[in-house]
Amino acid sequence: MIELNSSLEGKRFEKGHLEEFLTSHGFTVGGGWDYDHAYFDYVFQKTPYYDVLRIPVTVKSGDFEQASAKLECGVPFLLRHCYQYGIDDEKDALFGIGGGLLNQFQKPTDKDAPISNKLVVQGVELLRTLDSRLQ
């Protein structure tokens, strides 16, 4: 994980406005959101690594599900996860589809894999674009 400097840090926005802006720039709400916090993710690639620029937000008023919720941006950071591909072990092969349904989330082989300079440059450039356009 590498934290990146951004003028977004500490800024507050209405959730509906921030989400509309970020989704128009290729971000999605990360799957691990809760009523009081969430992440907006920009995925650079999914294979062979899962490379993502993540903007954390905390809810200052309201509930994250509400478009009117007030969010505060945290420090954006880059992540690189390295996942195993294929069947992990024989028990999954024995259970077939049922095993896949039970084990739908695979743990990364390296949840904090080294991040390339190229990815850092891409992340910094994307943040510069957001910083200059988000009001």
C-alpha positions as CSV (number, residue, x, y, z in Angstrom):
1,M,0.0,0.0,0.0
2,I,1.2,3.5,-0.9
3,E,-0.5,6.6,0.4
4,L,-0.7,9.5,-2.1
5,N,-1.0,13.2,-1.4
6,S,-4.2,14.8,-2.6
7,S,-6.2,17.9,-1.9
8,L,-9.2,15.6,-1.4
9,E,-8.0,14.6,2.0
10,G,-10.2,16.2,4.7
11,K,-12.6,17.6,2.2
12,R,-16.3,17.1,2.8
13,F,-18.9,16.4,0.1
14,E,-22.5,15.3,-0.1
15,K,-22.4,11.6,-1.0
16,G,-24.6,11.9,-4.1
17,H,-22.4,14.6,-5.6
18,L,-19.1,12.8,-4.8
19,E,-20.4,9.4,-6.0
20,E,-21.7,10.9,-9.3
21,F,-18.4,12.7,-9.9
22,L,-16.2,9.7,-9.1
23,T,-18.3,7.1,-11.0
24,S,-18.1,9.4,-14.1
25,H,-14.3,9.0,-13.8
26,G,-14.4,5.2,-13.6
27,F,-14.7,4.7,-9.8
28,T,-17.0,2.3,-8.1
29,V,-18.1,1.9,-4.5
30,G,-16.0,-0.9,-2.9
31,G,-17.9,-3.9,-1.7
32,G,-16.8,-3.5,1.9
33,W,-18.9,-0.3,2.7
34,D,-20.8,0.1,5.9
35,Y,-23.2,2.8,7.3
36,D,-20.2,4.9,8.6
37,H,-17.4,4.4,6.1
38,A,-16.7,3.2,2.5
39,Y,-14.1,3.2,-0.3
40,F,-14.3,4.5,-3.8
41,D,-12.1,2.3,-6.0
42,Y,-10.6,2.8,-9.4
43,V,-9.3,-0.5,-10.8
44,F,-6.3,-0.2,-13.1
45,Q,-6.1,-3.9,-13.8
46,K,-7.5,-7.2,-12.5
47,T,-4.9,-9.6,-13.8
48,P,-2.2,-10.7,-13.1
49,Y,-2.5,-8.3,-10.2
50,Y,-5.5,-6.4,-8.8
51,D,-4.3,-2.8,-8.9
52,V,-6.5,-0.2,-7.4
53,L,-6.6,3.5,-6.3
54,R,-8.7,3.7,-3.2
55,I,-10.3,6.8,-1.7
56,P,-11.5,6.1,1.8
57,V,-14.5,8.1,3.1
58,T,-16.1,8.4,6.5
59,V,-19.7,9.4,7.1
60,K,-19.9,12.6,9.1
61,S,-23.7,12.8,9.1
62,G,-26.5,10.6,7.8
63,D,-26.0,7.0,6.6
64,F,-23.9,6.0,3.6
65,E,-26.9,4.7,1.8
66,Q,-28.4,8.2,1.7
67,A,-27.4,10.5,-1.2
68,S,-27.6,13.4,1.3
69,A,-25.0,11.9,3.7
70,K,-22.0,14.1,4.4
71,L,-18.7,12.3,3.6
72,E,-15.2,13.3,4.5
73,C,-12.4,12.0,2.3
74,G,-9.4,10.3,3.8
75,V,-5.9,9.7,2.4
76,P,-6.1,8.1,-1.0
77,F,-3.8,5.0,-1.5
78,L,-2.7,2.5,-4.1
79,L,-3.1,-1.3,-3.5
80,R,-1.8,-4.3,-5.4
81,H,-3.2,-7.7,-4.5
82,C,-1.9,-10.8,-6.1
83,Y,-4.5,-13.6,-6.3
84,Q,-4.2,-17.3,-6.9
85,Y,-6.0,-18.5,-10.0
86,G,-7.6,-21.9,-10.6
87,I,-8.7,-24.5,-8.1
88,D,-7.0,-24.0,-4.7
89,D,-7.2,-27.6,-3.5
90,E,-8.9,-30.9,-4.1
91,K,-11.8,-30.4,-1.8
92,D,-13.0,-27.6,-4.0
93,A,-12.8,-29.9,-7.0
94,L,-14.9,-32.5,-5.1
95,F,-17.6,-30.0,-4.2
96,G,-17.8,-28.5,-7.7
97,I,-20.3,-25.6,-7.9
98,G,-21.2,-25.9,-4.2
99,G,-17.6,-25.4,-3.2
100,G,-17.4,-22.4,-5.4
101,L,-20.5,-20.9,-3.8
102,L,-19.1,-21.5,-0.3
103,N,-15.7,-20.1,-1.2
104,Q,-16.5,-17.2,-3.4
105,F,-13.9,-14.9,-1.9
106,Q,-10.4,-16.1,-2.4
107,K,-7.6,-14.8,-0.2
108,P,-4.8,-13.0,-2.0
109,T,-1.4,-14.7,-2.1
110,D,0.1,-11.3,-1.4
111,K,-2.4,-8.7,-0.1
112,D,0.3,-6.0,-0.2
113,A,2.4,-6.9,-3.3
114,P,5.1,-4.4,-4.4
115,I,3.7,-1.5,-6.5
116,S,5.4,-0.6,-9.7
117,N,6.6,3.0,-10.4
118,K,4.3,3.0,-13.5
119,L,1.2,2.4,-11.2
120,V,2.3,5.2,-8.8
121,V,2.6,7.6,-11.8
122,Q,-0.9,6.5,-13.0
123,G,-2.4,7.0,-9.5
124,V,-0.8,10.4,-9.1
125,E,-2.0,11.6,-12.5
126,L,-5.5,10.4,-11.8
127,L,-5.6,12.2,-8.4
128,R,-4.3,15.4,-10.1
129,T,-7.2,15.2,-12.5
130,L,-9.7,14.6,-9.7
131,D,-8.2,17.4,-7.5
132,S,-8.5,19.9,-10.3
133,R,-12.1,19.0,-11.3
134,L,-13.9,18.2,-8.0
135,Q,-15.5,21.2,-6.3
